[in-house]
């Protein structure tokens, strides 16, 4: 489904690419798979939040257990959704995290990492 409020500005295949993509594209929101090669999504989230604290990271995982949830939050992520739940909840979650951000007129770009 297309959502007029969001523009997908980039994609990355692994955590290292994700960090580079955020540095280049500077999206408002990153949708991050926590299970990725080279640098997992938790490590990539920590790197992104250290360099770009204004970027919101939404974690995705096949199983969003308490340990994974705690890890993404400790890395600076906003929330962890299961991939199954993301089908129904991702749009709403992105709106909620953007609405919670200060209104500075920045582009509502989303970088998807899978």
N, C-alpha and C positions, 0 to 999 in steps of 0.2 A: 504494500500500500504506500502511496505517496503522501507525504505530510508537508503542506506548504510552509510550515514554520521552521523546517529543518533543511539544511543542505549538507549532504555528505561530501566532505572536502578531501577525504583520503582514506586509504586502506593500507594495512601492513600485514605481512605474513608471519612475523615473529616479534618478540619483545624489543630486540635491538632496532628493527625497522620502525616500530611504534614510537620509540623515543625520538628517533630522527624525524619521523613524520610530524610529531607534535612540535618539534623545534622549528620546522619549516612552515607548517600550515597554521599553527596556533589556534586550534579549534577551541570552542567553549566547552565541549563535552567529548570525552573519549569513551567508547564502548569497548571494553577490554576483556578478551578471553583470558582467564587466569592460567590455562594450560597451553603453553606455547613453547616452541623450541628456542634455542639460543639464550634467551632471557625470558623467564616465565612472566606472566601477567602481573604477579605480585611485585617482582623486582622492577619491572618496567613502570608500574604505577608509582613506586617509591622514587624512581629517577625522574619521572614526569612531574610529580608533585614537588620535588626538591627544586627543580628548575623553573617550573611554571605553576606556582601554587594556586593561581586563579582557574586553572583547568580542572574541570570536574571529571572524575573517572568513575564509570559505572562498570563493575565487574560482572562477568558472565562465567558460569561454570555448569558442567553437566550435573554435578551434585553440589549444592550449596550448603555443605555441612558447617557446623559451628566453627571448626578450626579454619576453614577457608574464609568464612565470613569475618572472623577476627583478623586474619592475615591481611585481607584487602583493606579493612578499616584501619589497621595499624600502619599500612603503607600509604594511607591518605585517600583511599577510595571512598566514595559517598555511600555505596550500597553494593551488595552482591545479589544478583538474580540468577535463578537457574535458567538454562537455555530454554527449557520447556515453558517456564513462566514468562520469559522475555517476549514470547510471541504476543501475549496479551498485555503485558505490563510495561514494556520498554518505552513506548511513546509517552505514557503517563509519567513514568519515572523521569524521563528526560525533561518533560515540561516542569515537573516539580523541582528538580535540581536547578534548572535555569531560572525559575521563578524565585528561588531562594537566593540567587546571586544578586549583587548590587547592579542596578541599571546603569551601565556605562556605555551603552550603545554598541557593544561589540557584536560581531557577527555570530549568529547561532549556528556555527559549523559543528559537525559531528565527524570525528575520525573513527572509523570502525576497524577494530583489530580482531582478526579471527585466524 
